[in-house]
Amino acid sequence: MTDTPKRSTFVTVVAWIFIALSGFSTFIGIVQNVLVQTVFLPAMERAQPSLPPDAPPIFVFMFNHLGLFFFAFLLFSAFLLLCSIGLLRRWNWARLCFAAIMLLGIVWNVAGVVMQFATFSSTWRQMQEQFQDMPPGAPDMSAFFIVILVITAAFAIGFSVLLGWIAKRLLSAPIAAEFKLQNK
C-alpha cells in the first residue's frame, strides 16, 4: 500500500482561484496587446499626441512605453497562470514563485498608493484653483478626492494583508512538507 501525501485544501483553493483569475487576465492581455499593437499605437503615431510639459515623469515614461506595459502585463499574467497550475500540481518551484508573486503584489500595492498620493499632492493646487472657478452652488469636490484616496489606501492595505497571509501560508513548514512529499 502506497502512502499518498495529504493535499491541503488551502493550496487547492488558492490554486484554482488564481488559475481562474490569471487565465482570464491572460486572455484579456492577449486581446489588449492585439488591439494596442494594431489599432491604438498606429493611431497614436498618426495623431502624435503629447503630454503637458509639467506632466509627472512617471506618466511621461508610461506614455512613451505604452506597448511595453501592456506586453509586460500579458507576460506577468501568463507566468502567474503557469505558477497557479504548478501550485495545483504541487510543484515546489511554483510554490516558491507564487509566494514571491504575492510579496511582489504587496510592493506593487504600496508603490501604487505612494504614487497616487504623490500625483495627487502635485496636482492638488491646480484642482483647488479649478474648484474655485466652479459656479456658485456646485459641490465641493475636494472632499470626494480625499475619500477616494482613503478608500484606495484601505483597499491596498487589505489586499496586502491578504497577499502576505497567502505567502506566509505557502512558505509554512506543513505546506512545504506537502510539496516535498509530492515531488518524491
C-alpha positions, 0 to 999 in steps of 0.5 A: 500500500502506497502512502499518498501525501495529504493535499491541503485544501488551502493550496487547492483553493488558492490554486484554482482561484488564481488559475481562474483569475490569471487565465482570464487576465491572460486572455484579456492581455492577449486581446489588449496587446492585439488591439494596442499593437494594431489599432491604438499605437498606429493611431497614436503615431498618426495623431502624435499626441503629447503630454503637458510639459509639467506632466509627472515623469512617471506618466511621461515614461508610461506614455512613451512605453505604452506597448511595453506595459501592456506586453509586460502585463500579458507576460506577468499574467501568463507566468502567474497562470503557469505558477497557479497550475504548478501550485495545483500540481504541487510543484515546489518551484511554483510554490516558491514563485507564487509566494514571491508573486504575492510579496511582489503584489504587496510592493506593487500595492504600496508603490501604487498608493505612494504614487497616487498620493504623490500625483495627487499632492502635485496636482492638488493646487491646480484642482483647488484653483479649478474648484474655485472657478466652479459656479456658485452652488456646485459641490465641493469636490475636494472632499470626494478626492480625499475619500477616494484616496482613503478608500484606495489606501484601505483597499491596498492595505487589505489586499496586502494583508491578504497577499502576505497571509497567502505567502506566509501560508505557502512558505509554512513548514506543513505546506512545504512538507506537502510539496516535498512529499509530492515531488518524491 
